[in-house]
Amino acid sequence: MRAGGAGGLRSVVPGSPPGRTRPKGLPSRRETAGTVTRYDAVVFDSDGVLVEPPTRETQLGAIRSAFRELGVESPPADHVRDLSHDVRPDRLDAIADHHGLDAATLWTARERCDEQSQFEAFRAGSRQRYDDVTAIADLPPNRGVVSNNHHSTVAFKLDFFELEPLFDTFYGREMTVESLTLKKPNTHYLDRAIADLNAENPLYVGDSESDVVAAHRAGADSAFVRRDHTRDAALSVTPTYEVDTLADLPDIVV
């Protein structure tokens, strides 16, 4: 398991004081299932929040494997890069056309190899869950997961690390080209999770700018986690909170 940080909650809503006091304009505490809470649901991103994100080399290796499956032994580096992260459908079409491949066939191979590479990393122990996920059990019920990763990969992680009992619902994207347009900051899957939880005042916990944007578009507050890989990340949007560890969340929620 990996440590989740030294701790330290920072309220970063503009005009609010630092520390653990409720920023002006934030919701007051409410009664939820017998427990006084500020939020009626907490939804988490997965990679970089619950578990370590995949390494860059693992991602690139998966794309090379997909090309090899389709008979392309030495794809250009920019083609490998552009299919590994933040893939655009128009770019997928252009790359497939360059190699004389059907875009759907290339995407299917890409998704299969990417998922398999993640399963192998988890099973080998080279990719772990964060130690501070245990703090989630200290939050009131009504919790979910929304990830840009495959739905089947999210299901695997929750089962493999025995995290499934912590959550009431979870969503990842389908392994289709169409799902690329539904990734965060699109609120499609986050809206579904919030509806499942029947939440009116949710908090979304993530580690990327797109997580913060999606939360705010969905009408949720946001908590940005400063892990090692996001320690120095500069954001162009302002999260409701910044935390160094999930252990800070009970002070926000309860």
Long-range contacts (C-beta under 8 A, 24 or more apart in sequence): 1-128, 1-129, 1-130, 1-131, 2-52, 2-128, 2-129, 2-130, 2-131, 3-130, 3-131, 3-132, 4-130, 4-131, 4-132, 4-133, 4-227, 4-244, 4-245, 4-246, 4-247, 5-132, 5-225, 5-226, 5-227, 5-243, 5-244, 5-245, 6-244, 6-245, 7-244, 7-245, 7-247, 7-248, 8-243, 8-244, 8-245, 8-248, 9-241, 9-242, 9-243, 9-244, 9-248, 9-251, 9-252, 10-241, 10-242, 10-243, 11-240, 11-241, 12-238, 12-239, 12-240, 12-241, 12-242, 13-238, 13-240, 13-241, 14-238, 20-251, 23-240, 26-221, 26-240, 27-201, 27-221, 30-201, 32-140, 32-142, 33-140, 33-141, 33-142, 35-140, 35-254, 36-254, 37-140, 37-253, 37-254, 38-201, 38-252, 38-253, 38-254, 39-199, 39-201, 39-202, 39-203, 39-221, 39-252, 39-253, 40-142, 40-197, 40-199, 40-200, 40-201, 40-202, 41-142, 41-143, 41-144, 41-194, 41-197, 41-199, 41-201, 41-202, 41-203, 42-136, 42-139, 42-142, 42-143, 42-144, 42-202, 42-203, 42-204, 42-205, 42-249, 42-253, 43-143, 43-144, 43-145, 43-146, 43-190, 43-193, 43-194, 43-197, 43-202, 43-203, 43-204, 43-205, 43-220, 44-136, 44-143, 44-144, 44-145, 44-146, 44-167, 44-204, 44-205, 44-206, 45-145, 45-146, 45-147, 45-204, 45-205, 45-206, 45-207, 45-208, 45-211, 46-145, 46-147, 46-149, 46-154, 46-157, 46-172, 47-147, 47-148, 47-149, 47-207, 48-206, 48-207, 48-208, 48-225, 48-227, 48-229, 48-230, 49-130, 49-205, 49-206, 49-207, 49-225, 49-227, 49-246, 50-129, 50-130, 50-133, 50-145, 50-157, 50-161, 50-163, 51-122, 51-127, 51-128, 51-129, 51-130, 51-157, 51-161, 52-127, 52-128, 52-129, 52-130, 53-207, 53-229, 54-117, 54-118, 54-121, 54-127, 55-121, 55-126, 55-127, 56-84, 58-117, 58-118, 58-121, 59-84, 59-85, 59-114, 59-117, 60-84, 61-117, 62-110, 62-113, 62-114, 62-116, 62-117, 63-110, 63-113, 63-114, 65-113, 65-117, 66-106, 66-109, 66-110, 66-112, 66-113, 66-114, 67-99, 67-109, 69-109, 69-113, 70-99, 70-101, 70-105, 70-106, 70-109, 72-99, 72-101, 75-99, 83-110, 87-180, 88-180, 89-177, 89-180, 89-181, 92-177, 92-180, 103-177, 104-177, 107-175, 107-176, 107-177, 108-175, 111-150, 111-175, 112-175, 114-150, 115-150, 115-152, 115-153, 115-175, 118-149, 118-153, 118-156, 119-153, 119-156, 122-156, 122-157, 122-160, 123-160, 129-157, 129-161, 129-163, 130-227, 130-246, 132-245, 132-246, 132-247, 133-161, 133-163, 133-166, 133-246, 135-245, 135-246, 135-247, 135-249, 135-250, 136-166, 136-246, 136-249, 137-166, 138-250, 138-254, 139-249, 139-250, 139-253, 139-254, 140-253, 140-254, 141-168, 142-168, 142-197, 142-199, 143-167, 143-168, 143-197, 144-168, 144-169, 144-170, 144-171, 144-193, 144-194, 144-196, 144-197, 145-169, 145-170, 145-171, 145-193, 146-170, 146-171, 146-172, 146-184, 146-189, 146-190, 146-193, 146-204, 147-171, 147-172, 147-173, 147-189, 148-172, 148-173, 148-183, 148-184, 148-210, 149-173, 150-174, 150-175, 168-196, 168-197, 169-193, 169-196, 169-197, 183-210, 184-208, 184-210, 184-211, 184-213, 184-214, 185-210, 185-211, 185-213, 185-214, 185-217, 186-214, 187-214, 187-217, 187-218, 190-214, 190-215, 190-218, 190-220, 191-218, 194-218, 194-220, 203-240, 203-252, 203-253, 205-246, 205-249, 209-233, 209-235, 209-236, 209-237, 212-237, 212-238, 212-239, 213-237, 215-239, 223-249, 223-252
